[in-house]
Amino acid sequence: MDMQENTNPILPAAGVRRRTAEDCSTSHATITGGWRDDEGSSNPSGRDPSDNSTASNALLRCKKPFTMATFNANTVREEGRARELAHCFKQCNIDILGIQEHRKVHMEETQFSRLEGQYLVTSSAWRNLSQAAVGGVGLMLSPKARKALRTVTPISERILVTEFDSNPVTTVIVIYSPTNVAPVEEAEAFYEKVGEIIRDVPAHNFLAVLGDFNARLGPEDALYTYHGETNHNGKLLVDLLTEHDLLAANTQFRKKRGKGWTFLDRCTRAKRQLDYILVRKKWRNSVLNAEPYHTFCTVGSDHRVVSMRVRLSLRVPKPIHKVGYDWKLFSASDELQKQYTVEVKNRFEMYVLSSDTLRCGTNVYHISGPIQNIEKPHSMICRPTMQLSSVNIHVKRL
């Protein structure tokens, strides 16, 4: 096989700089229809910057927000629909778009192409029993996101993993879940595989899972949801969120009810919320907004695009102030122990003033007021009788 046919226009061969490969290679035009950098070298008179320098390529920054989204396109096999998708992508200023059901079947494990100045990465779809093309996941990238792209790893027909230069590194997983009517074993195996992939992502990475989960979440499992109950796929999704400390970004913002649904059934006109963007809870302050939009309706899909706007937030959580007691002083002072005993006795003597009863086995106990008063922290008793710490003692003496 000709070596030029294996040239990857996004990720060149090992040991070759991306910019150098793009400037020197002549095979890209044949493979991608003219996929070459328009800007050329950033320093024509000097040497190219090192590939290890990520300052200019970083996606996630403190001052400049960027947008990522997920969209079930139904199909982009036709050239017209693919170009319309790229046009909508560009018009909405999206940097990373996770695509489900592109239905493009190709021999390569991963295919790269360029449309309307944007970059499309797809893993092959598959064929069902009637030989019709179904499924397939991929990514559409802006020129900015393409420059930051590190790796593209197709895991399966339904899962694609990519990494982007940033500090922290941005990991994007695109998934397409089996439907709720698929065999239970298939859905459980899929979510288990997604969980394994998430476990392998370093804890400090900014993780985003873009996908059509075919899952409904009820109000008991998410903050702001479209549905009143959770279905089977939804329960698997909840388990995934709980196990890996994730949240569904498009359920975290209060919106009108009409902004909640992401799928419109063409037969019954029923609306459902099936598409989500998952992020780690530690980065929740970096998510500025997440919601569905109608802006991709000209593509011809029965899904809406779900968009998330992100800006890096390094805000440190407020520390919890813990009161420290000097237990050594308490154990050495008989006077403090007596005061503490008196305070405890006085507090519980208040509970025999009413005729309320509590039965425990064959014994009946008389208590007063709400029983939760008994569970008040011991600090209510400690404060008036015990010294807090040696530092506080010194302050009081002054």
Residue pairs with C-beta under 8 A, 6 or more apart in sequence:
4 27
4 30
4 31
5 31
7 13
7 25
7 27
7 28
7 31
8 112
9 22
9 28
9 31
9 32
9 35
9 112
9 114
10 112
10 119
10 121
10 146
10 149
10 152
11 18
11 149
11 151
11 152
12 18
12 21
12 22
12 25
13 21
17 48
17 51
18 51
19 37
19 41
19 48
20 48
22 28
22 36
22 37
23 37
23 40
23 41
28 34
28 35
28 36
29 35
29 36
31 112
32 112
32 113
32 114
33 113
33 114
34 114
35 112
35 113
35 114
35 119
41 48
42 48
42 49
43 49
49 56
54 148
54 165
54 166
54 167
56 147
57 147
57 148
57 165
58 148
58 165
58 166
58 167
59 66
59 95
59 96
59 144
59 145
59 148
59 164
59 165
59 166
59 170
60 66
60 166
60 167
60 168
60 170
60 206
60 286
60 310
60 312
61 166
61 311
61 312
62 311
62 312
62 313
62 314
63 311
64 311
65 288
65 309
65 310
65 311
66 95
66 96
66 144
66 145
66 309
66 310
66 311
67 92
67 93
67 94
67 95
67 96
67 307
67 308
67 309
67 310
68 94
68 95
68 96
68 97
68 98
68 172
68 208
68 210
68 277
68 307
68 308
68 310
69 92
69 94
69 96
69 97
69 98
69 210
69 277
69 305
69 306
69 307
69 308
70 97
70 98
70 100
70 174
70 210
70 211
70 212
70 275
70 276
70 277
70 305
70 306
71 85
71 97
71 98
71 99
71 100
71 275
71 296
71 299
71 301
71 303
71 304
71 305
71 306
72 99
72 100
72 101
72 176
72 212
72 263
72 275
72 301
72 302
72 303
73 81
73 85
73 99
73 100
73 101
73 102
73 299
73 301
73 303
74 101
74 103
74 299
74 300
74 301
74 302
74 303
75 81
75 101
75 102
75 103
75 133
76 82
76 85
76 99
76 102
76 103
76 104
76 299
77 102
77 103
77 104
77 133
81 299
81 300
82 115
82 120
83 115
83 116
84 298
84 299
84 300
85 99
85 115
85 140
85 296
85 299
86 115
86 116
86 117
86 118
86 120
86 140
87 116
88 295
88 296
88 298
88 299
88 305
89 97
89 118
89 140
89 142
90 116
90 117
90 118
90 142
91 295
92 293
92 295
92 296
92 305
92 307
94 140
94 142
94 307
95 141
95 142
95 144
95 145
96 139
96 140
96 141
96 142
96 145
96 164
96 172
96 208
96 210
97 139
97 140
97 141
97 210
97 305
98 137
98 138
98 139
98 172
98 174
98 210
98 211
99 122
99 137
99 138
99 139
99 140
99 174
100 135
100 136
100 137
100 174
100 175
100 176
100 211
100 212
101 125
101 134
101 135
101 136
101 176
101 212
102 122
102 125
102 136
102 137
102 138
103 125
103 133
103 134
103 135
103 136
104 111
104 122
104 124
104 125
104 133
104 136
104 138
105 124
105 125
105 126
105 127
105 133
105 136
106 122
106 124
107 124
108 124
109 123
109 124
109 154
110 121
110 122
110 123
110 152
110 154
111 121
111 122
111 123
111 124
112 119
112 120
112 121
113 119
113 120
113 122
114 120
115 140
117 143
118 140
118 141
118 142
118 143
119 140
119 141
119 142
119 143
119 145
119 146
120 138
120 139
120 140
120 141
121 138
121 139
121 140
121 141
121 152
121 160
121 162
122 136
122 137
122 138
122 139
123 136
123 137
123 138
123 154
123 157
123 160
124 136
124 157
125 133
125 134
125 135
125 136
125 157
126 133
126 134
126 135
126 136
126 157
127 133
127 134
128 134
135 157
135 158
135 176
136 157
136 176
137 157
137 158
137 159
137 160
137 174
137 175
137 176
138 160
138 174
139 152
139 160
139 162
139 172
139 174
141 149
145 164
148 164
148 165
148 166
148 170
149 162
149 163
149 164
149 165
150 162
150 163
150 164
150 165
150 169
151 161
151 162
151 163
152 160
152 161
152 162
153 160
153 161
153 162
154 160
154 161
155 161
155 193
155 197
156 193
158 175
158 176
158 177
158 178
158 190
159 173
159 174
159 175
159 193
159 194
159 197
160 173
160 174
160 175
161 171
161 172
161 173
161 174
161 197
162 171
162 172
162 173
162 174
163 169
163 170
163 171
163 172
164 170
164 171
164 172
166 206
168 204
168 205
168 206
169 202
169 204
169 205
169 206
170 205
170 206
170 208
171 201
171 205
171 206
171 207
171 208
172 208
172 209
172 210
173 194
173 197
173 198
173 207
173 208
173 209
173 210
173 211
174 210
174 211
175 194
175 209
175 210
175 211
175 212
175 213
176 211
176 212
177 187
177 190
177 191
177 211
177 212
177 213
177 214
177 215
177 233
178 186
178 187
178 190
178 214
178 233
179 214
179 233
180 187
180 214
180 215
180 216
180 231
180 232
180 233
184 232
187 232
187 233
187 236
188 236
191 236
191 237
191 239
191 240
194 209
194 240
195 240
195 243
195 244
198 207
198 209
198 240
198 244
198 246
199 244
201 207
206 279
206 280
206 283
206 286
206 310
206 312
207 246
207 278
207 279
207 280
207 283
208 277
208 278
208 279
208 308
209 246
209 276
209 277
209 278
209 279
210 277
211 275
211 276
211 278
212 274
212 275
212 303
213 233
213 237
213 274
213 275
213 276
214 233
214 274
215 230
215 231
215 233
215 234
215 236
215 237
215 274
215 276
216 225
216 226
216 227
216 229
216 230
216 231
216 233
216 234
216 272
216 273
216 274
217 225
217 227
217 230
217 234
217 237
217 238
217 248
217 251
217 273
218 225
218 227
218 228
218 229
218 230
218 234
219 225
219 228
220 230
221 230
221 234
221 238
222 248
222 251
223 251
223 252
224 251
224 252
224 253
224 254
224 255
224 260
225 251
225 260
225 273
226 257
226 260
226 261
226 271
226 272
226 273
227 272
227 273
230 238
237 248
237 276
240 246
240 278
241 247
241 248
241 278
244 280
245 280
245 281
245 282
246 278
246 279
246 280
246 281
247 278
247 279
247 280
247 281
247 284
248 276
248 277
248 278
249 276
249 277
249 278
249 279
249 287
249 290
249 308
250 262
250 275
250 276
250 277
250 290
250 291
250 292
250 306
250 308
251 276
252 284
252 287
252 290
253 289
253 290
253 291
255 291
259 291
259 292
260 273
260 292
261 271
261 272
261 273
261 292
261 304
262 272
262 273
262 274
262 275
262 292
262 303
262 304
262 306
263 271
263 272
263 273
263 274
263 275
263 302
263 303
263 304
264 270
264 271
264 302
264 303
264 304
265 271
265 272
265 302
266 302
274 303
275 292
275 303
275 304
275 306
276 306
277 290
277 306
277 308
279 286
279 287
279 308
283 313
285 313
285 315
286 310
286 311
286 312
286 313
287 308
287 309
287 310
288 309
288 310
288 311
289 308
289 309
290 306
290 307
290 308
290 309
291 306
291 307
292 304
292 305
292 306
292 307
293 304
293 305
293 306
293 307
294 304
295 305
296 304
296 305
297 304
323 379
323 388
324 388
324 389
325 382
325 386
325 387
325 388
325 389
326 386
326 387
326 388
326 389
326 390
326 393
329 336
329 386
329 387
330 336
330 337
330 340
330 386
331 337
336 385
336 386
336 387
339 384
339 385
340 381
340 382
340 385
340 386
343 381
343 384
343 385
344 381
347 380
347 381
348 374
350 368
350 369
351 367
351 368
351 369
351 373
351 374
352 366
352 367
352 368
353 368
354 366
354 367
354 368
354 369
355 366
356 366
356 367
356 368
356 369
357 364
357 365
357 366
357 367
358 364
358 365
358 366
358 367
358 371
359 365
367 374
387 393
